[in-house]
């Protein structure tokens, strides 16, 4: 009886530890960045991707507008709002290819009109940058990374 209880506890811990990968859940960090040529400087919280930003985009100023963690499950969209609530970003986990690749669908709408609809392939620990819509003197950039 004691052995069965211990075995059940170990199996339960094992199941809980690997459940997120087994069910295809992905923890995704979604950052919304305002890039412009008005002023200079990089928000200190963007230090980990400053090199990528500079190599892909030619702006003098990068400021973090929003930093959200989304827990994505297959085919269940998660939404966040950005830039004064006028831009809605919907992210959907379409599938897990392997344990190290997740396919996401990103849809961005400004005032209910779709302005971006794309697919992203994420690997753990990597960041994907997507140039978004123009706003006033600059643009929005999305930085997407994940852990799974």
N, C-alpha and C positions, 0 to 999 in steps of 0.2 A: 504494500500500500504506500509506504514511504517513498519507494523508488518511482512509482507511478506519479506521485505528486511532484517530485523533483523533476522528472522528465516533462511533465505538463508545464511546469513553470519555465524551464529552459526553452521549450518549443514556443511558448507564448512570447517570451522575450525575443527570440529569434524572429518570429513572425512580425512583431511590432517594429523591430529594427529595420527590416527590409520591406515593410508594407508600402512605404511611399514609392519605392522603385517598382515594386511588383504591380501596383495599381496605376503606375504612370503619373504620379503626382510630382509636380515640379515647383520648387520655390524659386520665384523669379524676381529679381530686383529691377525695377523700372524707374529710370531717372529721366526727368524732363529738364532740358537745359536751354537757356536762352543765349544765343550767340549773336554778337553784333560787332560793329566797328565803332560804336560809341563808347569811349573810354577804353581802358586797358585792364588786364588782369584776369586771373582765373580763380574762381571760387575754390577755397582750400579743400572743400569736400570732393572736388573733382581731380585731386592730385593723382589718383591711380589711373586716370584715363587722359590726363593732360597731353601726353605724347601722341596718343591716337587722335585726339581732337585736332591738334596742330598739324598732323600729317594729312588729315583728310579734309579739313575745312580751313579757310583763310580768314578768320575773324580775330579781332584783338581782345575781345571780352567774352568770357564764358561764365554764366551765372546759373546755379542750380535753382530751379523753380519748384520741383517736386521730387521726392524720393520715396517710393512705395515698394513694399514687398507684397507680391501676389502669390497665393498658393493655388496653382493651376491643376485642374483635373481634366482628363480627356473630354473634349467637346462641351465644356462648360465655360462660357465666356466670363471673364472678369474685367470690370471697367474701372477707370479712374478718370477724374477730370483734371484739366490743366489750363493754364493761362486764363485765370479769372472765370473758370467754369465754362468758357466758350468752346473749348476743345475737349472732346471725349475720346479716350483711347480704350479700345476693346481688344483684349488679348485672349486667344483661345489656344489651348494645347491640342493640336490635331493628333499627334501620335508620338510615341517613343520608338525610335528606330532600333536602338540598342540601349544599354545602360548609360551610354555616354553621348547620346545625341537626341535632342528633342526638337520636333517641328512645331513652330508656333505660327498662328495667323495673327497679324496685327492690322487692325482697322482703326483709322483716325477720322473723326468727323468734326467739322467746324460748323456750329449752328445747324446741326442735323444734316449737313451735306457731306458725303464721303469725300475726303481729299487724299486718302492714302489707304491702299489695301494691298498688303504684301505678305509673303511668307518669310520666316526667319528660321535658320537651323542653328540651334544653340548647343554648345558643349559646356560642361561644367567648368567654371573658373574663367571663361572667356567672355569678352564684352563685344556686343555688336552695336555699331552706331548707325542710326538712320537719320538722314536729313529730312526734316519735316516742313511744315508750312511757314510762309513769311508772316512776321508780325511786326508792325511798326517799322523800326530801323533794323531789324534783324530777322533771324529765323529760329525755329524750335528744332532741337536735336534730341533724339531719343537714344539713351544708352541702356541696353538690355543685357543682363547677365543672369546666370542661374547657378543653383546648387542642387544636385540630385544624385 
